[in-house]
């Protein structure tokens, strides 16, 4: 592929080849973005790409986040006590600096700097020139990894070369447990301290260690650091060591002689364990043992690189366009956030990855976009995400009971135990006012969980999971929707009231006293789909398991009949020949778009703009992101028509085109997910526009398209969704009804696509398409043949065979 030339960010970022992200120089305004995009991780943890000598200030923000490590703390906001559960910024393992004896510690910035992130091997390399007040020039070359082979290990290698001086030098290596959660400006002023020191010390062999405890949970975290010095060829460098300890900090200073142009290499190897980890007695002895026994950097790098090669082999996407670099970058951060090392930790997929503190590290519905990528590549990881949801089924049932409903009501924001973690207040930084946060009314998250269960089953045929855990979630979510639906005798239909759809701008009617909206089209159609799939699930379960589950849930034929009735008679509103976003949408005013675009060049946070003006976005026909159009993201046009017809609404072929055009004119794309959905939907009507939205989604974080938010954490759903546009959207790939459906629709800028997927036990299903043909081939195996439905027509492909369909 040609190097990507269309992805230069605002300052000095480049991808000279599809596997390397580079930054030249030092730019304080961009440092947060660079730290996020240059983070290294392995699914157990992610560590931001901050400079080792840096501290948290207005420029840098060192942060390391461990999957599932949350802490709860109370704050006083606008006279009210609110409690938030935060993903903890865990002890900083990075601190490493130096000084010539008699000089000052290097704290940055360097005179020269370059960053290079090797996506293929997961290695961050920093080269820098340090010039001190005495004119001494010291060259630094630093490499770091978060081991994919040994996920509890982080390693920093630093080579110092004195270019114009010789003499004694001191090297300081530290573990810092006094860090706080201050990475998101709008959260400042809330409780930000989550760690208490338990102890720190040094072993006889010079191993530094630190242990901390979370303030509001039983979590303990322990780190152990081994710092060694050697010259080229590996010869050890003798050093005089001294230690310094304060509560929550452990530091070690190594004094050595350095000679001009004779490099000295420092290797700082850090082991991290928590009290949540399986297969350990306690975190501190586990970390001390692992750090002491760890191999040298080069061997760890070799093992680490082998694992990355395996991951990239499983993620093969060859696309003939100039965006391979951002494509690899997005996959890289997905694989760092959730991997085989996450699967046994009982953790979900945080919407902002493990890269920062935005959204407090909570789990939203973004897994809806991520699992579509994982199902045909890493189904075992998709299953682990669904098990996270199943373990919290009890909490979802309790939430439904507290609301006076039945079944399971999954939370909009989830963290450690499955209770609702959504804030009830949020700050508008434009007005300085704290406002009610009603996002917890997005009940459609439960439908997303049900959809993910069904899609996983379609991709894998894993009846064991469906029978053991998936069916129970699906049935309880269906029960919830049936419970929340109320009968409207005037319409002779059922309504779902007081909810929010994916468009978070509208959370109340401007004429109503209370929050919530009635009959959100996306919510209702998807609820109908859930009820239908729940009935299908009852039919396909093995008889013994079906009987067990019906008895366990006290589900009788009368309740199942009610599911059928509600699922076919939910109200779906229309106006002006298009699907209405919610009932009453047509009563809203039109915004003066010309005036607002003239006054505000960026309308993505139109809700904040209007509130600061004393107005409310609830008055207008405007959308933050795709809402109604999400239906055509989840389902094919034919499926949407069938769903609406099942509900008794005529739905012609033009409904998609009319509805897309209507809402596209009124959407400001205040969420990175919006470009993904619009790219998907427009494939069926305007492929050039689809391609533009795809390109926007693909580079959203690389370009920091949301204006500073990427520094607070990646947008994982958009990253995965952009890759999935290549995987499923442009190939027309659907996995349903025991078949792989294909209907390629390549935009003109995309010459060819080739994917290698897993499907129901087949480890090598290769799909290659251009504008003339699509070829499906199966690697030799003992698996059953695969049914391919090319534009609806069935064909059987057997292991070892290849079949070409003409476009």
N, C-alpha and C positions, 0 to 999 in steps of 0.2 A: 504494500500500500504506500501511497505518497504521504509524506509528512503532513500533519494537519497544520494548515496556515490560517484557519478561520477562528482560532480560539485564543487569541492573545487577550489577556486581561488588561485592566486599565494601566497597570504599571509593571513592565519588565517580566511578565510571565510568558513562558513559551513551552511548546512541546516539540522539540527538534526531531523527535521520532515518536512513534505511537506508544512507546513504553517509558517515556521519561518526561517528568515535569520539572522545569527549571525556573529559578528566580535569580536574577542578577541584582547585586547591590542591596541596600538596606532602605526600606521605606516604612517609617513608623506608622503611617496611615493604613498600610496593608499587612502589618505584621500579624494581626489576628486571623485574617484570611489565610495567610501562608501557614500559620501554625495548624489550622484545621486541615487544609488540603495536604499538608506534609506530615500528618499524623501517621504513626505506625501502630498496628494492633494485630490481634489474632483471635478475636471472638471472646476471649476471657477478659481482655483489657484493651484499651486504646490509650496511647500517650500522644498528646499534641506535640507538634514539631517545634516547640519553643527552644531557644538557645540555652545550652546548659548553664551559662552564667547568669541568666535572666531571672528576675523576680516578677511577681504580679504587680503591674502598674498600669498606666494608661496606654502602654504600648504592647507589652508582652503579657501572656497569661499561661504560664505552665499549668498543665492539667493532665491528670491521669485518672481514668474512670474504669471501674471494674463492673462487669455485667451483674446487675441485680443488687448492687450495694447501695441501699437507700437509707435515709435517716429522716425522722419526723421531728419537726420543730414548730413552735408557736411564735407568732409575731402579732403585734398590734398595728392594725391598718385602719385608718379613718375612724378611730375610736372603737374598733371591733377586734377581738382576738380571732385570728385565723391560723389554721394549722396546715402546713404543707409538708409533703414528703419529697425530699430531693435526692437525686443521684449525687453521691458524695464525690467531691474532688478529693481523691485519696492522697496520702503522703507523696510528696515530690521526690522521686528517685534520682532526678537528673543532676542536681547541682554539682558542677565541676568547674573549677577555675584555677588560675595560677598567678604568680607574681615573682619577678626577680627579687631576691632578698633585698630588703630596703626600699622596694617599690610598692605600688598599690595593687590590690587585687583587680584583675580584669573583670569589669562588669558590663562592657559593651557600650556603644556599638563598635564593631570593628572598622578599620579603615577600608577594607574591602571584604566582600562576602559573596558567595554563590551557594545556592541550595540546589540539590539534584535528588529527586525522588525516583528511584528505580522501581517501577510498578511490577516488573516481571519477577523481581526477587524480594520486594518489600524492604528495601534498604534506603535510608535517608542519609545522604552525604552532604556535609557542609564544609566548604573551604573558606578560610578567612585569614586576613592579615591583621595582626594587632601591632600597633605602634604606640608605645607608652610615652610618658612625658620626657623620658630621657632619650628618646629617639630609637630605642631598641625595637627591632622588627622581628616578630615571631609569627611564623606560618602555622596555621592550624588545619588539620584534616580530621574531621569527625564523622564517624559512621555509627548508625544506631539501628537496632532491630528489636522488634517484639516477636520472640521466637514462635513460629508456627509449629515447630516440632516439640518444643517444651514451653507450653503457654504461660507458665509461671515465671519465665525468665525474660528480663529486659537487659540489653547490653549496649553500652556506649564505649566505642573505641576512639581515642583522641591521640593524634600524633603531633607533637610539638617540634618545630624546627626553628632554632635560633639563626636568623639569617645574617646578623651583623654583630653578634655579641656572644660571650661565654660567661659562665659564672653560676653561682648557686641559685636555685629556683625552688619555690614552694608550690606544691599542688594540693588543692583543697577539694576533698570529696565529702559530700554531705547527704544525709537523709533528713527531710524536713516534714515533720508531722504537724506543723502549726498552720498549714494552709486553710483557707476558707473558701466558701462558694461565693465569689464576687464576679463571675464571668459574664453576667448579663446585667447591663446598667439598670434596666427598669425593675430588677429585683432588689437592688441595693436599698438598704434601709430595713429590709426584712431580716429575719434570723439567718445568719450565714455561717455560723461556726457549728460544725458537726462532729469534731474529733476531740477526744481527750487523751493526753499522753498516759500510757501505762508503764513504759520503761524504755530505756535505751542503754546501749553498752557496746563493748568490743570483746571478742573472743581472743584466746591466746594467740591464734594465728593471724590476728589483725582483721578479722571479719567484723564489720560494723553492723549493728542491728538496732531496730526500732519497732515498738509495738504501740498501737493506738486503739482506742475503743470509740465506737459511735456513741453520741450523747443520748439519743432517743431510741436506741435499739440495742439488742445484745451483740451486735456485730463487733468483731475484733479483726484488725488488719495488722500483719507483721511483714516487715521488709528486712532483708539481710543483704549487705553489699560487700563484695570482694573487689578491692582495688589493687591491681598489679601493674608494674612497670617493666618494660623490656625494650631492647634496641632491635634494629633490623636483624632478622635471622632468629629472633626469639630469645637472645641472651638476656637473663634477668638483670635489672638495674637495682643495686642496693639503695635503700632509702631509709632515712630516719623518720619514724612515725610518731606523731603525737595526736592525742584525741581531746576533743572538747564536747562536753555534754550539757545541754540545757533541757528543760522539760519540753518534750516533743521534738527535739533536734539532736542529731548525733553527727559529729563532723570529725574528719581525720585529715591531718596535714602530713604530706610526704615531702621531705627535704632531700633534693638530689643536686648533683652537679650536671650542668648542661654545657655542651661544647658547640661552637659554631658549625652549622651544617651537618651536625650529627643528630639525627632525629631520635626522640624518646617517645615511646608509645605507652599510653595509659589505657588499661582495660578495666572498666567498671561494670561488673556483672551483678545484677540485682535480682533476687528472688522475692516473689510476692505471694502470700497466701492469706486467706481469710477464714473465719470460723464457719463460713457457709460451704467451704470446699469439701467434696467427698474424699474418702480414702486417706485422710490424715488424722493424726491424734490431736494436734493443736497447731495453729498457724505459725507460731514463732519457731519451734524446733524444726518444722517442715521447711521453712525458709532458710534457716541457718544451714541445714544439711544440704539442701539443693544448691545454695550459693557456694558452699565449700567444695562440692563435688563437680560443679559445672566445668565443662571443657573450655578450652581457650576460644577466643572470638572466631578464628578462622574455621574451626570445626563446627561451632554452633551455626555459623553462617552457611556452611555447606548443607547441614541438616535442614536448616530453615529454607534454603533455596529449593531443595528437593520437594518439600511440602508445597511451596508456592507453584512449582511446576505441575504438581498433581492438580491443584486447584484450577490453574489456567487450562489444563487439559479438559477439565470438566465444564469449562465455561467457553468453549470454542465458538466464536461468532466471527465469521469472515465476511466483511461487508465492503463493497467496492464504492467507497466515498471517502472524503477527506476528514472524517471525524473519528478515526480509530483511537486517537489519543484520549479524548474525553470519554469515549466508550470504555476503554480500559480503566480510566480513572474512576468512573462510577462503579464498575464491577469490583475494583480494588477496595473501595471503601465499604461496599456491601460485604465482601468476604472478610474484612477486618472487624466488622460489627457483629456478624453472626456466622459462626463456623462450627465445626465438629466440637470445638472446645466449649461452645455455648450450650450444646444439646443436653448435657446432664446437669445444668446449673439451675433449672427451673426459672428461666428468664424469657421475657418477650423481646420484641424488636422495638427499641426506642425510636420515636419518629425522627429524632435528630442524631441518631447514631450514639456512639460512646465518645463523641468528639467535643462535647461542650455541655453547658448547663441550660440551654434553651428548652422550654417546655418542661423544665425540671427533670429531664431524663425519662419522662413518662412514655408509656405505650398507648398509642392511639389506634386509629383504624388503618394506619399506613401499611400495616402488614398485608392488607388487601392488594396493594400494588407490589409488594415484595414477594409474596408467596407465589404469584403467577410466574415469577422468574425462577423460584426455587423448585417448584413442583416437578418440572421436567429436567432438572439438573441435580438437585440435592434433596430428593423427597424425604430423606431421613431428617433433614433440618426443618422442612415444612412440618413434618409430624411433631417435632419437638416444640415448635411454636404453638401448634394446636393443643399439645399437652399442657403447655403453660395456661392456656385458656380453660382447659378441662379442670385443672387443679383449682381454679377459681370459680368453678360453677356454683359451689356452695355460697360464695359471696354474692354472686349474681342473683341467686335465688333469694337471699336475704334482702337484697336491694329491692327486688320486686315485691316481697312481702311488706316491706316498710312503706312502699308506695300504694299498698292496697291492691296489688295485682298478683297474678299467678305466674309460674314459669320462672325464667331467668332473664334479668335485665342487666346486661353487661354495661360497665361504666365507659364513659367517653374517654377518661384518662385512667389508666391502670398503672400500678407500680408493684409493690412487694406482695400484698395480700389480696388484691382484687376489689377492694372498696373503691368508691368513686373518689378520684383525686383531683377533679377539676376545681379550679379556684372559683370562689363565689364573688370575687372582686378583681378587676383588672385596671391598670393605670393607662390613661391616655396621655402619653408624653407631650402631645401638642397643647392640651388644655391644663394638664397637671391634676386632673380630677380622677378619683377612683370611682369606677362605675360597676354596676352589677354585671357579673359574668354568668350568662345563661347557657353556656356551651354544653353543660351536662345534659341538656334536653335533646342532644343528638342521639336518639335511641337507635338510629340506623346502624350503630356500631354492632349491635347484636346480629343484625342481618348480615353484616360483613363477616362475622365469625361463622355463621351458618354457611355462607357462600364459600368461605375458605375450606370448611370441612368437606363440602360436596365436591369442590374442584380438586382437592387432594385425592378424594376417592376416585374421581373420574380419571385422574392422571396415573394412579398407581394400582387401582383395583384392590386396595388394601382393605378387604372385608374384616380382617381381624381388628384393625383400628376402628372402623366404622361401628362394628358391633360392640367393641369394648368401651369406647369413649365418644366417638363422633356422633353416633345416633342420639345419645343422651343429651348432648348439647343442642343438637338440631331440634329435637322434640321439645325441649324446654324453652327454646327461643320461639318456636311456633306457638307454644302454649301462652307465652307472654304476649305475642301479637294478638292472639285471639282474645286474651283477657283485656287488653287495652282498647280493643275496637268496641265502639258503642253504636247501637242501631239508630238510624235516622228515619223515622216513619215517613217523613215528607219525601225523601228521595228513595225510600225503600232500599237503602244501602247502609253500609257500615262506615264509620268515620274513625280516624285516629287523630286525636286532638292534643294540643299543647306540646308539640315537638319542634325540633329544628331539623332542617335538611343540611346537606353538605355546604351550602352557601351560608356562611356564618354571619353575613351582614344582617339578615333578617331574623330577629329573635322575638319579635312581638308585632302585633298589629298597632298602627299608630292611633287607632280609635279605641283600643282595648286597654283595660286597667292592668291585666295580668300578662305574664310572659307566654311565649310559645305560639305556634301556628297550627292550623288545622289542615289535615289532608295534604301534606307535602307529597307531591306525586312520586318522587323517588322513593320515599319511605313506604308509601302504600303499595306501589307495584312490587317492590322488593319483599314486603311483608307477605303479599299474595304468593310470590315465588317460594318463600320459605315454607309457607303452609303446604304448598303442593309438594315440595321436596320432602317435607316431613312425612306426608302420607306415602310417598314413594319409598321412603326409608323403611317404614313399617312393613311394606309389602316385600322388600328384597332381603330383609334380615333373615338369617337362618331361624327356623321355627322356634327352636328351644330358646334362642336369645330374644326373639321377639316377645315370647310369652313372659320371660323374666323381666324384660324392660317395661312392658305394659303393666305388669303387676307392681314393679318397683315404683313406677310413676303414677300408679292408680289411673291409668288411661283406659277409658272404656269406649265402646262403639259410639255412644251418644256424643262424647267429646270429639271424637274423630269426625263424626258427621258435621259437628259445628265448625271444625276447621275447614271442611269442604265448603260449607255455606259462606263463611266469612271470606275465605280465600277467593271466592268467585263474585263477591258483591261489595268489595271495598270501593269507596268513592275515589275517582281520579278526576280532577278538575281540568277543564279545557277553556281556552278563550282565543278568539281571533284565529281559529284553525290550528292552534298549537297547544301542546301540553302546558298547563299552568304550573308554575313552580309550587304553588300551594293555593288552597281555596281562598278567594278574595284577592288574588294577585292583581287582577285587572282593575281593582279600585285604587291602586297606588298611582302616584303622579309620575310623569316622565321627568327625568332630570334634564336641566339645560346643559347638555354635554359641551356645547361650544363654549359657553361661559366658563365652565369649570376647567376645561382643558386649557383655556387661555390663562386662567389664574394659577393653575397648579399643573406643572408639566408631568408630575407623577401622581396618578390617582389610585394606586394600588391600595393605599390605606384611606380610601374615601370615607370609611366609617369614622375614622379619627378626625378627618378634615371637617366633616359635617358637624360632629359633636362639638368640636372646638368653636364652630360658628353658632352654636346654640340650636342646631338642627339635629335631625336624626336620619340615618340611612334607611330606617324602617318606612319612611314615607315614600320611597322611590322604587322604580323598577330598575334596580341595579343589582349586580351580583359580584361577590368577591371572586367566585370560582364556579366551575361547572356544577350544576345541581341536577336539574332534569336530565341533562345530557349524560350524566353518569350511567343512566340505564343503557345507553348504546355503547358505553365503555364495557360494561359487564356482559352484555348480551349482543348477539348479532341482530341485524335489522329484522330478520325473520323471527327470531325469538321474541323481540320486543313486540312485534305485531301480534304474535301468538299470545303473549301475556296479556296484552290489552284486550284482545278478542275474547280470551278466557274470562276476563272481567266484564264482558258485554259491551265493549267500546269498539266501534269500527275504526280500523287503523290502516290507512292506505300507505302506498310506497312513498308518497310525498311528505308524510308527517315528519320524517327525520330531517329532510332538507329545510322545511319551513321552521321547525323548532330550533334547528341549529342556527339558522340565520337570525332568528328573532333574539335568541339569548346571546349570541356572539356580539351583537351590536351593543349589548348592555352589560358586558362583563369586563372587569378591570384587571383580572388575573392577579389578585392579591395573594394567591397561593401558588407555589411552584407546581402543585399537582394539576393546576388548571391547564397548563400548556400540554401536559401529557394527555389529558382527557380530550382536549380539542384536537390535538394531532390525530388521535385515534378516530374520533367521530368524523372528522373531515376527510379521512381516507376514502370514504364512500361517496363523497360529492366534490371535493376540491383537493386533489392530491398535492398540488403545489403549495397551497395554504397549509395542508397537513405537514409537509416537509419543513416549512418555516417554523411551525410550532414544535416539531420534533427537535430541530436544531436549538431552539430556545430552551427546551427542557433538558437537552443533553448537556448544555454548558451553563445551566442555571447557577450551580455552585462555583464552577470555575470562574465565571464572570461576576459572581456575587450579585445576581440579578435582582435580589430583593433589597439591595441597598444597605449592606452591612450586617445582615442576619447570619450569613454563613460563618462568620467569626464565632458565633455562639453555638455552632454545630451544623453538620451537613443536613440536607433535606433528603433523607434516605428513600422515602417513597417516590419522590421525583427522580432520583438517581436510578432506582430500579425500574421505574415505569418507563423512563427514556430508553433503557436497554430493551425492555420488553416490547417496545414499539417495533424494534427490529425483529425480535424473536417471534412474536405472535401477530402483531398488527399487519405488517407489510407482507408477511407470508400468508396471511389469512388463516393462521393455525388456530384451531379450536380443539379442545379435548372433551368430548362428550359422547354419550350414547355408545360407549365401547368402541370408539373409533377416533382416528386423527382426521380432522376435517381441514382441507386446504383450499384456499382461494386467493392466490398471490395478487397483490396490488402494489407493485413497486412504483414509487415516485420517479420522475424522470432523472433526478439527481442520483439515484441509487441504481447502479448497473447490475449488481449481482449480490446474492446473499447465500451463505452456506452455514448451516447450524448442525451441531451434533447434540442430541438429546437422549434422555432416558424415558422409557415408557413401559410400564407394566412388566418390569423385569428385563427389558431390552436395554443394554448399556450403550448401544451404538445405533441410534436411528438418525441417519444423516439426511437432511433436507437441503437441497440446493436449487435455487431458482434464479432465473433472469427473466427477460421480457418474452422469451420464446417458449420456455418450458420449465417445468418443475420436476425434479428427480428425487425419488425417495429410495434409499437403500438401507438394508438392515445388515449389520454384522452377523457373522455366523454364530449361532447359539442353539440351545435346546429349547428355547421359548416357543410359545404358540405364534402362529402368523398374526400379522397386524392388519386390521381393516383400515384402509385409507378411503376417505370420501372426498374425492376431488370435485369441487363444485356440486356436491351432493351425490354424485354417482359413486357407488361402492367398488373397491378393488382390493383384493387380498395380496399382500406382499409377505413372502416367507423369509425366514432367516437366511442370509446369504444371497438374497435376490435384490434386484434393482428394477424400479419401474419408472418410466418417464411419461409425464402427461404434457401434452401440447397446449400451450396457452392460446 
